[in-house]
Structure formats: structure tokens, C-alpha cells
Amino acid sequence: MIDTKTEKKTQSAHETGKPVVLPSQKQPTHEEIAELAYQLWIERGSPDGSHEEDWQRAEEQLRVKPLSKAAVS
């Protein structure tokens, strides 16, 4: 019998839209995120007031990158 009160549904990365981060993956450093966020900001024309968006995109790209390499091998 399954206790539905304590059962939690797990969602795949596809369902949540978030990248899968495995514990064994190296997490990006603050400096790596900052460097990529700056590059993304420059590529977008250096607009004012959108640094959080660039930071979030940089984090996501750096976290997904190692998983993508492993999937290709």
C-alpha cells in the first residue's frame, strides 16, 4: 500500500523546464558565472537594468554544459 500523504511526485527536467544538476557535476564558480554573464550582457548591447537575467542565463548554461558533453559521448 502506498502512503499518498508522504509520496512526492518527481518531475523530469523536461516537465519542470529546469536543467538537471547531478551531485557529481562540478558546480560553476562565482567567477565563471560572472564572466559568462558579462559576455551575455555585452552581446545584448549592454542594456541597463537586466543583470539578473544575464546572471541566470549564465548559471543555466554553465550547469547544463557538462551534462550535454556527457550525453554526446
LINJO-V690006 format. One record per backbone hydrogen bond with DSSP energy under -1.0 kcal/mol. NH is the residue of the N-H (numbers start at 1). CO is the residue of the C=O. E is the energy in kcal/mol with one decimal. If there is no record, write none. Layout:
nh=NH co=CO e=E
nh=NH co=CO e=E
This chain:
nh=4 co=2 e=-1.1
nh=7 co=3 e=-1.1
nh=16 co=12 e=-2.0
nh=17 co=13 e=-2.2
nh=25 co=22 e=-1.7
nh=33 co=29 e=-2.2
nh=34 co=30 e=-2.7
nh=35 co=31 e=-2.5
nh=36 co=32 e=-2.1
nh=37 co=33 e=-2.9
nh=38 co=34 e=-2.2
nh=39 co=35 e=-2.0
nh=40 co=36 e=-2.7
nh=41 co=37 e=-2.3
nh=42 co=38 e=-2.5
nh=43 co=39 e=-2.5
nh=44 co=40 e=-1.5
nh=45 co=42 e=-1.8
nh=46 co=41 e=-2.6
nh=54 co=50 e=-1.5
nh=55 co=51 e=-2.3
nh=56 co=52 e=-2.6
nh=57 co=53 e=-2.3
nh=58 co=54 e=-2.3
nh=59 co=55 e=-2.5
nh=60 co=56 e=-2.4
nh=61 co=57 e=-2.6
nh=62 co=58 e=-2.4
nh=63 co=59 e=-2.0
nh=64 co=60 e=-2.0
nh=65 co=61 e=-1.8
nh=68 co=64 e=-2.3
nh=69 co=65 e=-2.0
nh=70 co=66 e=-1.9
nh=71 co=67 e=-2.0
nh=72 co=68 e=-1.4
nh=73 co=69 e=-1.4
